[in-house]
């Protein structure tokens, strides 16, 4: 009997829709990871699935400034706006980012309610 139960359980796991087992992932961004851009005023994030709005957290951090050795991380003020599709976010910066290096951090949950997150960096010339 236990073998039959294991076989049924395995069959059910294989039959579950892939989306139920998926976690939200960042699929694209503007600027892209490792890009060098000119004074952006917004950062666009696109995700693999719809986000649960109350779970979203974003940070834009200046990690380096030209001519300033050992620059301490400095959060950059911004507002977040979810796209109508529920799968995109726009981070609207209070002012254009000055020259330097930046890291964008995000975390959010999708339909499976598991909080995921990652980060990427870019430079402003």
Protein Blocks (a to p, Z undefined) as FASTA:
>chain_A
ZZmmmmmmmmmmmmpcfklmpccddfbdcddehiacehifbdcdddfbdcdfklpccddd
dfbdehiahiacddddddddddfklpaccdddfbdcdedddddddddddfkopacddddd
dddZZ
